[in-house]
């Protein structure tokens, strides 16, 4: 199968948004809440997926900004809140490219036995606004400029990744730098996470991310 580049529709773009329904202290309170939880974990990371009652600051943020509408006139699109994630400084390493199967947590129905085949491609287009909510640190997002249909997929424990013997050509790798938040003005990647192989890459300061998403028929 040929290694075709992404169509223009699926090339991720860097865009600016205003979280008009939020206050700066609400964003900072959610960050501090997740940071306090992350301190006690082995990987120094913690997330909020809209269901944990013991994270009131995160719940307040998601309730205050339940959606983000982009575009104009007939092109307007609504993205719904899906998750927040905070991480302290971690080792960078090589990017772990993957696809997301849904807008909520990104996983598909979990399977203990890994499999490799083209049918693992998610049946819907999952579009995500991946926003950098960190007040000082940029966020690095790596992605492959290759159609997912041209790659061999691997699935295990709910993750959709590349088969172990799949060669990654460095010329196909792209890197997007998402600037830090300024007040309630944020930058983010507009990306179809179910069709574009992507991976976050740490900066020394770690990261604080928010995701709003929408799913459409493929």
N, C-alpha and C positions, 0 to 999 in steps of 0.2 A: 504494500500500500504506500502511496507517495506521501512524503512529508510536506504537505501543503501548509503555508502560513495561514494564520487566522484571517477570516474575512474581516473587513473593516467594521462590521457590526459588533464583532466580539473582541476587538482590540481594547483593552482596559484604558480608561481615561482618568486623568486627575482633575477633580472638580472642587469648587469651593461652595460651602453651604453655611447658612445661618440657622442655628438652633434657636429659633425665635421664641419658642415656648419655654425655654429654660433660662435659669439664672446661673451665673458663674459658681455661686456657692453650692448649688445643687450638683453640678458636675464634680466639683472638688470633694464634696461629701461622699459621693458614690465612689470616687477614686480612693479616698482614705478608708472607706469601709472594706473595699476589696483588698487593699494593701494589708490591712490588719489580718485578714484571713490568709493571704498569700504567705505571710511570714512563717506560718506554722506548717506549711506543706513542703514536701521534698523537692518539688520542682519550682517552688516560689511563685506559683501562679494560681489565680482563682477567678471564677467566672460567675455571672448571673444570667440566667436564661428565662427570666420572667415568672418564675414559680416559687422561689425561695422566700418565705415570709420572714426569715431571720436576717434579711438584708434590706431594711426599710429605706435607706437612702437610695439604693439602686431601684427599688420599687417606685419611689417617688420620681426619680428621673424618667423611668420608662412610662409612667402614667402621665407625666407632664408633657413628654414628647413622644406620643405613641406612634406617630407617623411623620414622614417627610415627603412633601410633594415637590416634584421637579418638573421641568419642562414648561411649555407654553401651549395654550389653546388645546387643540386635539391631541397634542403630544404630551400632555400632562400625565405623570405616572406617580402613584402613591406607593411608598415603601414603608413597611410596618416594622416596628421594633422587634429585634430577635435576641440580641445578647450584648453583654458588656464583658470585657476580659482585662484583667490587670496582671502584669508580670514584672518582677524585679529583674535586675541585670542577669542575663544568662549568656552562656557561651554561644557564639554565632554558629559555627560549623557550616556544613553544606545544606542548602535548602532542601526541605522534604516536600517535593511537589505532590499535590493531591487535588481531587475534585470534591466539591460539596454536593451531597445528595438532596439537601433540603435547606430551607431558609432558617430554620430554628437553630439546631446545633451543628448542622452540616453532615451528620452521619446518616447512613442508610440502615436498614434493619440488620442488626449485627449477626455475623456468622463466625463460628469458631474455625471453620475450615476455609482457608483461603482458596480463591479460584482465580483463574485468568481467562478472560474472554471479552469480546467486544460488547456483549449484552449488558455489561456492568455500567455502561454510560447511563446516567440518570435520565428518566423519561420526561422530565420537565426542564425548562430553562430557569435556573435560580439566579436572579440578579441581586447584587448586594451593593449597598453603599457602605464601604468599610471606612469608617471615620476615625481619624487620629484625635483622641480626646486628651492626649498628654499636653501639658502646658509648656513644656520646654524641649522635649525630645522628638525628633522626626521618627517616622516609621518606614522601614524598607519593605517593599513588597516585590518579590521576584515572581516572574511568570514566564511560561514557554510560549513563544510565538509559533505554535504548531497546532493544527486542528486535532482535537482529542480523538477523532475517529481514525487518525493516522498512527495512533500510539497503542501499545498493548497494555491493558489495564490489569491491575491486581486488587483483589478485595480481601480484607481480613479484619475482623472485629469492627466492622462498620466503616472502615476507612477505604476510600477508593484512591489507590496510588498507581505508580508505574510498575510494571513487571520488573523483576530484578535484572533481567538481561536487556532491558530497554536502554538503548544508547541515547544519552543527552548531548546533543551538539551544542557547544558553548555559543555558537553563532545564533542559536534559537533562544537563548536566555536573555530576558529583558529585566531591568530593575527600575522600579518606580520609587521615588522618595516622596513620602507624604509629610508635609510640613506640620509643625506642632500647632495646637489650638491657640487662638488669640481671642480671649474673652469667650463669647458664644459663636465666634466665627471659626469654622473648622474646614480642613481639607480632607478629602477622601477619595478612594478609588471606586469608580463605578465599574463593576466587573461581573461577568456572568460566571460564577464560581462553579457551575456544573458543566461548563464547556471549556474553560481555560484553566490549565494546570497552573497552580499558584502556590506560594509558600511565603510566610512571614520570616523576616530576618531581623534578629535583635540588634539594637544599639546598646551602648554601655548603660544607658539609663533605664532599659527595659521598655515596656509599652503599656498604654492604656487605650484600648480600642472599643468602639461601639459599632454595632451592625444593625442596619435597617434593610429589609429585604422584600422581594416580591417574586412570585413564581408564576410562570406562564407556560402554556402548552408548547412543547418543542415543535 
